[in-house]
Amino acid sequence: MAATAALQVHPPVRPVDFPRTMRSRKEKALWFLLALVAAAAAVLAWWTADQWRPQVSPWAEQALRRLTRPGPDTLPAAAPRPGGPTQGTAASPPPAPPRKCVDAQGRTTYTDQPCPGGAREHGVEGAVTVLPAQ
């Protein structure tokens, strides 16, 4: 038995038309050198981070805070300020300064009102944290 195979004829293969973005040998070398310098700078920054990070961290945190949570100073001039007076209303007076009252038994109470009878008022040192009344 003779087997005959039919030959299929394909059209000739054309060379691939490369896009015009092919880089020259010099341009490839330049980009490689630029990438190498960037990688070396990253390694150097990582290696010396303990020297420069303490000076940069506060600035970076502040910049990140300003970018992610803009404050009233970044609002346009025509916009009302949060917590500030609105047009047509008077500003609320500042809160009274805290007072430290010590009674005869030596118990200390912090208040924004005058000390009760029998208690002596002392100066408040440092910061005071105010909790809501229970």
Contacts in CASP RR format, 6 or more apart in sequence:
PFRMAT RR
TARGET T0000
AUTHOR 0000-0000-0000
METHOD contacts of the structure
MODEL  1
MAATAALQVHPPVRPVDFPRTMRSRKEKALWFLLALVAAAAAVLAWWTAD
QWRPQVSPWAEQALRRLTRPGPDTLPAAAPRPGGPTQGTAASPPPAPPRK
CVDAQGRTTYTDQPCPGGAREHGVEGAVTVLPAQ
23 31 0 8 1.000
45 52 0 8 1.000
66 74 0 8 1.000
72 81 0 8 1.000
72 82 0 8 1.000
75 81 0 8 1.000
80 86 0 8 1.000
80 87 0 8 1.000
84 91 0 8 1.000
85 91 0 8 1.000
85 92 0 8 1.000
95 112 0 8 1.000
96 112 0 8 1.000
96 113 0 8 1.000
97 112 0 8 1.000
97 124 0 8 1.000
98 110 0 8 1.000
98 111 0 8 1.000
98 112 0 8 1.000
98 124 0 8 1.000
98 128 0 8 1.000
98 130 0 8 1.000
99 110 0 8 1.000
99 111 0 8 1.000
99 112 0 8 1.000
99 113 0 8 1.000
99 114 0 8 1.000
99 115 0 8 1.000
99 121 0 8 1.000
99 123 0 8 1.000
99 124 0 8 1.000
100 108 0 8 1.000
100 109 0 8 1.000
100 110 0 8 1.000
100 121 0 8 1.000
100 122 0 8 1.000
100 123 0 8 1.000
100 124 0 8 1.000
101 108 0 8 1.000
101 109 0 8 1.000
101 110 0 8 1.000
101 111 0 8 1.000
101 115 0 8 1.000
101 116 0 8 1.000
101 119 0 8 1.000
101 120 0 8 1.000
101 121 0 8 1.000
101 122 0 8 1.000
102 108 0 8 1.000
102 109 0 8 1.000
102 119 0 8 1.000
102 120 0 8 1.000
102 122 0 8 1.000
103 109 0 8 1.000
103 116 0 8 1.000
103 118 0 8 1.000
103 119 0 8 1.000
104 118 0 8 1.000
104 119 0 8 1.000
109 115 0 8 1.000
109 119 0 8 1.000
110 124 0 8 1.000
110 128 0 8 1.000
115 121 0 8 1.000
END
